[in-house]
Amino acid sequence: MQPEHVMDDRDVADHYWDGRTERAFMFASLLNAGVVLSLGSDAPVAPLDPWVTMAAAVGRTRDGRQPWHAEQAISRRSALAASARGRHVVAVGDVADLAICEIDPFAASVADLRRMPVAATLIGGRFTHNAL
């Protein structure tokens, strides 16, 4: 699913599907039904940035607007897992493909998630980006 499309499509959906938009982008309902979500960007249509995707799934807003169908927002933990092949923790023995963030994504505001500062990335345990 591409949560940023919620932001892109909300005005068109409200115009053409007035009174029926509560059935669009039902992330929370799908999770509650036991569906395993996989989040993506649909790049280049939406930014190829997992933090923008997570912000849209968590906050269902951007540009200071009110959240659109906030009842369908999902938790940061669920959004991270849906963005990372079902994982939201690292355990001993895991492959070290990691992003090290400058702020805690579980405490960050939705606006901060949209511009998440990434301090370092590791692929297979090797640094591929290091701003530390």
C-alpha positions as CSV (number, residue, x, y, z in Angstrom):
1,M,0.0,0.0,0.0
2,Q,1.1,3.6,-0.6
3,P,0.0,5.7,2.3
4,E,1.2,9.0,0.7
5,H,-1.5,8.5,-1.9
6,V,-3.9,9.2,1.0
7,M,-2.6,12.8,0.9
8,D,-2.6,13.0,-2.9
9,D,-6.1,11.6,-3.3
10,R,-8.1,13.0,-0.4
11,D,-9.5,16.0,-2.2
12,V,-10.5,14.1,-5.4
13,A,-12.0,11.3,-3.2
14,D,-14.0,13.8,-1.2
15,H,-15.2,15.5,-4.3
16,Y,-16.3,12.3,-6.3
17,W,-17.0,9.9,-3.4
18,D,-18.6,12.3,-0.9
19,G,-20.0,10.3,1.9
20,R,-18.1,7.2,1.0
21,T,-14.5,8.0,1.7
22,E,-14.4,6.2,5.0
23,R,-13.7,3.1,2.9
24,A,-10.6,4.5,1.2
25,F,-7.1,3.6,2.5
26,M,-8.4,1.5,5.4
27,F,-5.0,0.7,7.0
28,A,-6.2,0.3,10.6
29,S,-9.2,-1.8,9.6
30,L,-7.0,-4.1,7.5
31,L,-4.5,-4.5,10.3
32,N,-7.3,-5.2,12.8
33,A,-8.6,-7.9,10.4
34,G,-5.3,-9.6,10.5
35,V,-4.0,-8.4,7.1
36,V,-0.2,-8.1,6.8
37,L,0.5,-4.6,5.4
38,S,3.5,-3.8,3.2
39,L,4.0,-0.1,2.8
40,G,5.8,1.5,-0.2
41,S,5.9,4.7,-2.1
42,D,4.9,4.0,-5.7
43,A,7.9,6.1,-6.7
44,P,8.2,8.2,-8.7
45,V,4.5,9.1,-8.1
46,A,5.3,9.7,-4.4
47,P,8.6,10.3,-2.8
48,L,10.9,7.3,-2.4
49,D,11.3,7.9,1.3
50,P,10.1,5.4,3.8
51,W,9.8,8.1,6.5
52,V,7.3,10.1,4.3
53,T,5.4,6.8,3.8
54,M,5.3,6.1,7.6
55,A,4.3,9.7,8.3
56,A,1.3,9.4,6.0
57,A,0.3,6.1,7.5
58,V,0.6,7.3,11.1
59,G,-0.7,10.9,10.7
60,R,-2.8,10.8,7.6
61,T,-1.9,14.4,7.1
62,R,0.6,16.8,5.6
63,D,1.0,20.5,5.1
64,G,-0.8,21.4,8.4
65,R,-4.2,20.0,7.3
66,Q,-6.4,18.0,9.6
67,P,-5.9,14.2,9.4
68,W,-8.1,12.6,6.8
69,H,-10.1,9.7,8.4
70,A,-7.8,9.6,11.4
71,E,-9.6,6.4,12.6
72,Q,-7.6,4.6,9.9
73,A,-4.2,5.8,11.1
74,I,-1.8,3.0,12.3
75,S,0.8,3.1,15.1
76,R,4.4,3.9,14.4
77,R,5.4,0.3,15.4
78,S,2.9,-1.1,12.8
79,A,4.1,1.4,10.1
80,L,7.7,0.5,10.8
81,A,7.0,-3.2,10.6
82,A,5.0,-2.7,7.4
83,S,7.9,-0.8,5.9
84,A,10.6,-3.3,7.0
85,R,9.3,-6.7,5.9
86,G,7.4,-7.2,9.2
87,R,10.3,-6.3,11.5
88,H,10.5,-3.5,14.0
89,V,13.2,-4.8,16.3
90,V,16.8,-6.0,15.8
91,A,17.9,-9.2,17.4
92,V,21.3,-10.9,17.8
93,G,22.1,-12.8,14.6
94,D,20.0,-10.6,12.3
95,V,21.4,-9.3,9.1
96,A,22.6,-5.8,9.8
97,D,20.7,-3.7,7.3
98,L,20.0,-0.7,9.5
99,A,19.1,2.9,9.5
100,I,20.3,5.0,12.5
101,C,18.1,8.0,13.1
102,E,19.0,11.2,14.9
103,I,15.6,11.2,16.6
104,D,13.4,8.5,18.0
105,P,10.8,7.6,15.3
106,F,8.5,6.2,18.1
107,A,8.5,9.6,19.8
108,A,8.8,11.9,16.7
109,S,6.0,14.1,15.6
110,V,4.4,13.3,12.2
111,A,6.1,16.4,10.8
112,D,9.5,15.1,12.1
113,L,8.8,11.7,10.5
114,R,8.4,13.4,7.2
115,R,11.9,14.9,7.4
116,M,13.6,12.2,9.5
117,P,17.3,12.9,9.8
118,V,19.2,9.7,9.1
119,A,22.6,9.7,10.7
120,A,23.9,6.4,9.2
121,T,22.9,3.4,7.2
122,L,24.4,-0.1,7.2
123,I,23.9,-2.8,4.6
124,G,25.1,-6.2,5.5
125,G,26.8,-4.7,8.6
126,R,28.8,-2.2,6.5
127,F,28.3,1.6,6.6
128,T,26.9,2.9,3.3
129,H,26.2,6.4,4.8
130,N,27.7,7.9,7.9
131,A,27.0,11.5,9.0
132,L,28.1,10.7,12.6
